[in-house]
Amino acid sequence: MSFHPEHNPVLVVEVVEALSPKADAVYLDATFGRGGYSRAILDAAPCRVIAIDRDPDAITAGQDMRHEYDGRLTLLEGRFSQMGTLLNEIDMPFVDGVVFDFGVSSPQIDDAERGFSFRFDGPLDMRMEKSGTDASDFINTATEKDIADVLWQFGEERASRRIARAIIHARDEAEITTTYQLAKVIRAVMPRPKPGQIDPATRSFQAIRIHINNELDEIRTALPAAMACLKPGGRLAVVAFHSLEDRLVKTFIMNEAGKAPRPSRHVPDMPEHAPRLNMITRKPVTPSEDEINQNPRSRSSRLRVAERTDAPLLDEVA
């Protein structure tokens, strides 16, 4: 697969500003993709970047970039939830900054064979790692209830039951194996979108992708792992695209910064650990109009930034 050097990540200027790369420091790009953030960080200072991606295509595509930066870029194949293990394996347990860009990358969306998008007809796959259960397996074997639950929980699709019922009826006639087939089934039971509205299949495709790749649980595991590998003063920069992802990030940072709301004013304050993060962005940073015009996919992106304090982790206290 060829390398696509022009895939600019969203909010890249703001991410680099948040991390403020310094000479000889080490940064973790936990979602390498096609290397947009890694490249920007490496260009900003004579530092080192360790990049992780679960997609083997991303690791293969990044080899030319690794040589371009003369040893300052290290590529690791694996899930970002496993960053602690991956970093320990290369004797680099602590870093000066971590960046995440959640969701699916542009090359994955644009490759019909990967089956992430209904814009192209391709195999109904959606696997980031290109292994394990794919979307077709799920759609053709799951119960109506399980499909509806996935569409509601991960896509916030109000018509989840109606769509699930239509999928069951359609697969009774013929196995659903392509993105076009699935999108057609969904669109057939949904109102025609008005100008400016999203395609009726959008939320369902998002939900199935999140389910197949266990994305929300990956995020829940990865955020504390990132905090644990940050040096005091190190920055955590997280770009999320959907409310489900952003909600997890916001809640995590607020909890670790000691800013979580009390469940009730009648509940007494409980002794807790010292804040392990400082909130750098009180509100999420969003893309400029210029960036949205240049890259419409950036429209829903939100950046949250936090900084590691010198407070120990709980296992360090014990």
C-alpha positions as CSV (number, residue, x, y, z in Angstrom):
1,M,0.0,0.0,0.0
2,S,1.3,3.4,-0.9
3,F,1.9,6.1,1.8
4,H,-0.4,9.1,1.7
5,P,1.7,12.0,3.1
6,E,-1.0,14.7,2.6
7,H,-3.5,13.3,5.1
8,N,-3.6,16.2,7.5
9,P,-5.1,15.4,10.9
10,V,-7.7,17.7,12.4
11,L,-6.7,20.5,14.8
12,V,-3.0,19.7,14.2
13,V,-1.8,23.2,14.9
14,E,-3.7,23.2,18.2
15,V,-2.4,19.8,19.2
16,V,1.2,20.7,18.6
17,E,0.7,24.0,20.5
18,A,-0.8,22.0,23.4
19,L,2.1,19.5,23.5
20,S,4.8,22.2,22.9
21,P,7.4,19.7,21.7
22,K,10.9,20.2,23.1
23,A,14.3,19.0,22.0
24,D,15.2,15.4,23.2
25,A,11.7,14.9,24.6
26,V,9.7,11.8,23.8
27,Y,6.1,11.9,22.6
28,L,3.5,9.1,22.0
29,D,1.2,9.3,19.0
30,A,-1.3,6.6,20.2
31,T,-3.2,6.7,16.9
32,F,-0.6,6.9,14.1
33,G,-3.0,6.6,11.1
34,R,-0.9,8.1,8.3
35,G,1.4,10.0,10.6
36,G,0.0,13.5,10.5
37,Y,0.4,14.3,14.2
38,S,3.8,12.4,14.3
39,R,5.1,14.4,11.4
40,A,4.0,17.7,12.9
41,I,5.6,16.9,16.3
42,L,8.8,15.8,14.7
43,D,8.9,18.9,12.6
44,A,8.4,21.1,15.6
45,A,11.4,20.1,17.6
46,P,14.4,17.6,17.4
47,C,12.5,15.2,19.6
48,R,11.4,11.5,19.3
49,V,8.0,10.1,18.6
50,I,6.8,6.6,19.4
51,A,3.7,5.8,17.3
52,I,1.1,3.1,17.9
53,D,-1.5,1.7,15.5
54,R,-3.6,-1.4,15.5
55,D,-4.0,-1.3,11.7
56,P,-1.2,-3.2,10.0
57,D,-1.7,-1.1,6.9
58,A,-0.8,2.0,8.9
59,I,2.4,0.5,10.2
60,T,3.4,-0.6,6.7
61,A,2.6,2.8,5.2
62,G,4.6,4.5,7.8
63,Q,7.9,2.8,7.0
64,D,9.1,5.4,4.6
65,M,8.4,8.1,7.1
66,R,10.4,6.2,9.7
67,H,13.4,6.4,7.5
68,E,12.7,10.0,6.6
69,Y,13.2,11.0,10.2
70,D,16.4,9.1,10.7
71,G,15.5,7.0,13.7
72,R,13.4,9.6,15.6
73,L,10.2,7.8,14.8
74,T,9.4,4.4,16.2
75,L,6.4,2.4,15.0
76,L,4.6,-0.1,17.2
77,E,1.8,-2.3,16.0
78,G,-0.9,-2.9,18.6
79,R,-3.9,-1.4,20.4
80,F,-3.4,1.9,22.3
81,S,-5.0,0.3,25.3
82,Q,-1.8,-1.8,25.5
83,M,0.5,1.2,25.4
84,G,2.0,0.4,28.8
85,T,3.1,-3.0,27.7
86,L,4.3,-1.8,24.3
87,L,6.3,1.1,25.8
88,N,7.9,-1.2,28.4
89,E,9.0,-3.6,25.7
90,I,11.1,-0.9,24.2
91,D,12.4,0.3,27.6
92,M,10.6,3.7,27.3
93,P,7.9,3.5,30.1
94,F,7.5,7.3,30.4
95,V,6.9,10.0,27.8
96,D,6.6,13.8,27.7
97,G,3.2,13.9,25.9
98,V,0.5,11.7,24.4
99,V,-1.9,12.5,21.6
100,F,-5.0,10.5,20.6
101,D,-7.2,10.9,17.5
102,F,-10.2,8.6,18.1
103,G,-12.3,7.0,15.4
104,V,-11.5,5.9,11.9
105,S,-8.8,7.4,9.7
106,S,-9.4,9.0,6.3
107,P,-7.4,6.2,4.5
108,Q,-9.6,3.6,6.2
109,I,-12.8,5.4,5.2
110,D,-11.6,6.0,1.6
111,D,-10.5,2.4,1.0
112,A,-13.7,0.6,-0.2
113,E,-12.1,-2.8,0.6
114,R,-12.0,-2.0,4.3
115,G,-15.8,-1.6,4.4
116,F,-16.0,1.3,6.8
117,S,-18.1,3.7,4.6
118,F,-21.4,3.5,2.8
119,R,-20.1,6.0,0.2
120,F,-18.3,3.1,-1.5
121,D,-19.6,-0.4,-2.2
122,G,-17.2,-2.9,-0.7
123,P,-17.2,-5.9,1.6
124,L,-18.9,-5.3,4.9
125,D,-15.8,-5.5,7.1
126,M,-14.9,-2.5,9.4
127,R,-12.1,-4.3,11.2
128,M,-9.2,-2.0,12.1
129,E,-6.9,-4.9,12.8
130,K,-8.1,-6.9,9.7
131,S,-8.6,-9.9,12.0
132,G,-11.4,-11.3,14.1
133,T,-15.2,-11.0,13.7
134,D,-16.1,-8.5,10.9
135,A,-19.3,-6.5,10.5
136,S,-20.8,-9.0,8.1
137,D,-20.5,-11.8,10.7
138,F,-22.2,-9.6,13.3
139,I,-25.1,-8.4,11.0
140,N,-25.8,-11.9,9.7
141,T,-25.7,-13.8,13.0
142,A,-26.7,-11.4,15.8
143,T,-30.2,-11.4,17.2
144,E,-32.6,-8.6,16.4
145,K,-32.3,-7.4,20.0
146,D,-28.5,-7.4,20.0
147,I,-28.4,-5.4,16.7
148,A,-30.9,-2.9,18.1
149,D,-28.9,-2.5,21.3
150,V,-25.7,-1.8,19.4
151,L,-27.4,0.8,17.1
152,W,-28.8,2.5,20.1
153,Q,-25.9,2.4,22.5
154,F,-23.1,3.2,20.1
155,G,-24.9,5.2,17.4
156,E,-27.7,6.8,19.5
157,E,-30.0,5.8,16.7
158,R,-33.6,6.4,17.7
159,A,-34.9,4.1,14.9
160,S,-32.6,1.2,16.2
161,R,-35.5,-1.3,16.6
162,R,-37.0,-0.5,13.2
163,I,-33.6,-0.9,11.5
164,A,-32.7,-4.1,13.3
165,R,-36.1,-5.6,12.3
166,A,-35.4,-4.6,8.7
167,I,-31.9,-6.2,8.8
168,I,-33.4,-9.5,10.1
169,H,-36.0,-9.6,7.3
170,A,-33.4,-8.7,4.6
171,R,-30.9,-11.4,5.7
172,D,-33.6,-14.0,5.7
173,E,-33.8,-13.4,2.0
174,A,-30.1,-13.1,1.3
175,E,-26.9,-12.8,3.4
176,I,-25.8,-9.1,3.8
177,T,-22.2,-9.0,2.7
178,T,-21.5,-5.5,1.3
179,T,-21.7,-1.9,2.5
180,Y,-24.2,-1.1,-0.3
181,Q,-26.6,-3.9,0.8
182,L,-26.6,-2.8,4.4
183,A,-27.0,0.9,3.6
184,K,-29.9,0.1,1.2
185,V,-31.7,-1.8,3.9
186,I,-31.3,1.0,6.4
187,R,-32.3,3.8,4.0
188,A,-35.4,1.8,2.9
189,V,-37.0,2.2,6.4
190,M,-35.9,5.7,7.2
191,P,-37.3,9.1,6.1
192,R,-35.6,10.7,3.1
193,P,-33.1,13.2,4.5
194,K,-33.7,16.9,4.0
195,P,-30.9,19.0,2.4
196,G,-28.0,19.4,4.9
197,Q,-29.0,16.3,7.0
198,I,-26.7,13.3,7.3
199,D,-27.3,10.1,5.4
200,P,-29.8,7.8,7.3
201,A,-27.1,5.1,7.4
202,T,-24.5,7.2,9.2
203,R,-25.4,6.4,12.8
204,S,-25.8,2.7,12.2
205,F,-22.5,2.4,10.4
206,Q,-20.8,4.3,13.2
207,A,-22.4,2.0,15.8
208,I,-21.5,-1.2,14.1
209,R,-17.9,0.0,13.6
210,I,-17.5,0.9,17.3
211,H,-18.9,-2.4,18.3
212,I,-16.7,-4.5,16.0
213,N,-13.6,-2.8,17.2
214,N,-14.6,-2.5,20.9
215,E,-13.7,1.2,20.6
216,L,-15.3,2.6,23.8
217,D,-13.8,0.0,26.0
218,E,-10.4,0.6,24.3
219,I,-10.8,4.3,25.2
220,R,-11.8,3.6,28.8
221,T,-8.6,1.5,29.2
222,A,-6.3,3.8,27.2
223,L,-7.0,7.0,29.1
224,P,-5.7,5.9,32.5
225,A,-2.8,4.1,30.7
226,A,-1.8,7.3,29.1
227,M,-1.9,9.2,32.4
228,A,0.3,6.5,33.9
229,C,3.0,6.8,31.3
230,L,3.1,10.6,31.4
231,K,6.0,12.3,33.2
232,P,5.0,15.1,35.6
233,G,4.3,18.2,33.4
234,G,3.6,16.0,30.4
235,R,0.6,16.8,28.3
236,L,-2.4,14.7,27.2
237,A,-4.1,15.9,24.0
238,V,-7.3,14.0,22.9
239,V,-9.2,14.6,19.7
240,A,-12.7,13.0,19.7
241,F,-15.4,13.2,17.0
242,H,-18.5,11.8,18.6
243,S,-20.3,12.6,21.7
244,L,-19.8,9.1,23.2
245,E,-16.0,9.5,22.9
246,D,-15.9,13.1,24.0
247,R,-18.1,12.2,27.1
248,L,-15.6,9.6,28.2
249,V,-12.7,12.0,27.8
250,K,-14.4,14.8,29.6
251,T,-15.4,12.6,32.5
252,F,-12.0,11.1,32.8
253,I,-10.2,14.4,32.9
254,M,-12.6,16.0,35.3
255,N,-12.4,13.0,37.7
256,E,-8.6,13.0,37.6
257,A,-8.5,16.8,38.0
258,G,-10.7,16.6,41.1
259,K,-13.5,18.5,39.2
260,A,-16.2,15.8,39.1
261,P,-19.5,17.1,40.4
262,R,-20.7,15.8,43.7
263,P,-23.7,13.5,43.4
264,S,-25.6,15.5,46.0
265,R,-24.9,18.5,48.2
266,H,-26.1,16.4,51.1
267,V,-23.4,13.8,50.6
268,P,-20.3,14.7,52.7
269,D,-17.0,15.2,50.9
270,M,-15.0,12.0,50.9
271,P,-11.2,12.0,51.2
272,E,-9.7,11.4,47.7
273,H,-6.3,11.3,46.1
274,A,-4.6,14.5,45.0
275,P,-5.4,15.5,41.4
276,R,-3.3,13.6,38.9
277,L,-4.3,15.9,36.0
278,N,-4.7,19.6,35.6
279,M,-7.3,20.7,33.1
280,I,-5.7,22.9,30.5
281,T,-8.8,23.3,28.3
282,R,-12.0,24.1,30.3
283,K,-14.0,23.8,27.2
284,P,-13.1,21.7,24.1
285,V,-11.2,23.3,21.3
286,T,-13.0,23.2,18.0
287,P,-11.8,23.7,14.4
288,S,-11.9,27.0,12.7
289,E,-14.2,27.8,9.9
290,D,-11.2,27.7,7.5
291,E,-10.3,24.2,8.6
292,I,-13.9,23.0,8.3
293,N,-14.1,24.4,4.8
294,Q,-10.8,22.6,3.9
295,N,-11.8,19.4,5.6
296,P,-15.5,18.9,6.3
297,R,-14.8,15.8,8.3
298,S,-13.3,18.0,11.0
299,R,-16.6,19.6,11.8
300,S,-17.5,17.5,14.8
301,S,-14.0,17.3,16.2
302,R,-13.2,18.4,19.8
303,L,-9.8,18.7,21.5
304,R,-9.3,18.4,25.2
305,V,-6.0,18.9,26.9
306,A,-4.7,18.0,30.4
307,E,-1.4,18.1,32.1
308,R,0.1,15.4,34.5
309,T,0.7,16.6,38.0
310,D,3.3,15.1,40.3
311,A,0.7,13.3,42.4
312,P,1.4,9.5,42.5
313,L,-0.8,6.9,41.1
314,L,-2.8,4.8,43.6
315,D,-0.6,1.8,43.2
316,E,2.4,4.0,43.8
317,V,0.9,5.2,47.0
318,A,0.3,1.6,48.1
